[in-house]
Amino acid sequence: QVQLAESGGGLVQAGGSLRLSCAASVSISSFNIMGWYRQAPGKQRELVALISMGGTANYADSVKDRFAISRDNAKNTVYLQMNSLKPDDTAVYYCYAGVYESTRRDYWGQGTQVTVSS
């Protein structure tokens, strides 16, 4: 059973930083891609950042140059470093892992709340 456990969310003032962590219960090398999505109240879930197992990262335009995704294979953990946070970044952040083989499988964490005050 694959489990993804997020941590690191919290309340921060605008301009501040947070680092989210996503610890997987299995080797993250078993996933083709991992990343972060977020969902603000009343809005649809949206992509924040993805990282392939080859190390290629992609970001939403709204977070480019402020957020950085990385992974530690030894710890089976993916991180999201968030800098220069804005009130618009307030959302529940979800960790995502995908396996894209003959059958696609998607895995989600429970989410961690990030609140940015103005």
C-alpha positions in Angstrom: 0.0 0.0 0.0 1.5 3.3 -1.1 1.2 6.1 1.4 2.3 9.7 1.0 2.6 11.8 4.2 2.9 15.6 3.9 4.4 17.8 6.6 5.7 21.3 6.9 2.6 23.4 6.4 1.6 26.2 8.7 0.9 29.9 9.0 3.4 32.3 7.7 3.5 36.0 6.9 3.6 37.3 3.4 7.2 37.3 2.1 8.1 34.3 4.3 9.2 30.8 3.5 8.1 27.3 4.2 9.4 23.9 3.2 6.9 21.1 2.6 8.0 17.4 2.8 6.3 14.4 1.3 7.5 11.1 2.7 6.6 8.0 0.7 6.1 4.5 2.2 7.8 2.9 -0.7 10.9 3.8 -2.8 10.2 6.9 -4.8 12.2 5.4 -7.6 9.1 3.3 -8.3 7.2 6.4 -9.4 7.6 8.0 -12.8 6.7 11.4 -11.5 6.1 13.2 -8.2 4.9 16.6 -7.3 2.6 19.0 -5.5 -0.8 20.3 -6.2 -2.9 22.8 -4.2 -6.5 23.6 -3.7 -7.7 26.9 -2.3 -11.2 27.3 -0.9 -13.8 27.4 -3.6 -11.3 26.6 -6.3 -10.2 23.6 -8.3 -7.1 21.7 -7.4 -4.2 23.0 -9.5 -0.7 21.9 -10.3 2.1 23.6 -8.4 5.3 21.6 -9.4 6.3 18.3 -10.7 9.6 16.4 -10.8 10.3 13.4 -12.9 12.5 10.5 -11.8 15.0 11.8 -14.3 15.1 15.1 -12.4 13.2 17.4 -14.8 11.1 19.9 -12.9 8.1 21.9 -14.1 6.3 24.7 -12.3 3.1 26.6 -12.6 3.7 30.1 -13.8 2.4 31.5 -10.6 5.1 29.9 -8.5 8.0 29.9 -10.9 11.2 31.6 -9.5 9.7 31.4 -6.0 9.2 27.6 -5.4 11.7 24.8 -5.9 10.9 21.1 -5.9 13.5 18.5 -5.1 13.8 14.9 -4.0 16.0 12.8 -1.8 15.9 9.2 -3.0 17.7 7.9 0.1 14.9 9.3 2.3 12.1 8.5 -0.1 11.0 12.1 0.3 10.1 15.0 -2.1 10.3 18.6 -0.9 8.8 21.9 -2.0 10.7 24.9 -0.9 8.4 27.9 -1.0 9.9 31.4 -0.8 8.4 34.9 -1.1 5.0 33.5 -0.1 1.9 35.5 -1.0 -1.6 35.4 0.4 -2.7 33.9 -2.9 -0.5 30.8 -2.1 -2.9 30.0 0.8 -4.3 26.5 0.1 -4.2 22.9 1.1 -1.1 21.4 -0.6 -1.2 17.8 -1.7 1.6 15.5 -2.6 1.2 13.5 -5.7 2.9 10.4 -7.2 2.3 8.8 -10.5 3.1 5.5 -12.2 2.7 5.7 -16.0 3.2 2.2 -17.3 0.7 -0.2 -18.9 -1.7 0.9 -16.3 -1.6 4.4 -14.9 -1.8 4.7 -11.1 -2.1 8.0 -9.2 -1.4 8.4 -5.5 -2.3 11.3 -3.2 -1.4 12.4 0.2 -3.9 13.8 2.8 -2.8 17.4 2.3 -1.2 20.0 4.5 -2.6 23.5 5.1 -0.5 26.5 4.1 -1.9 29.9 5.2 -0.1 33.1 4.2 -1.2 36.2 6.1 -1.0 39.7 4.6 
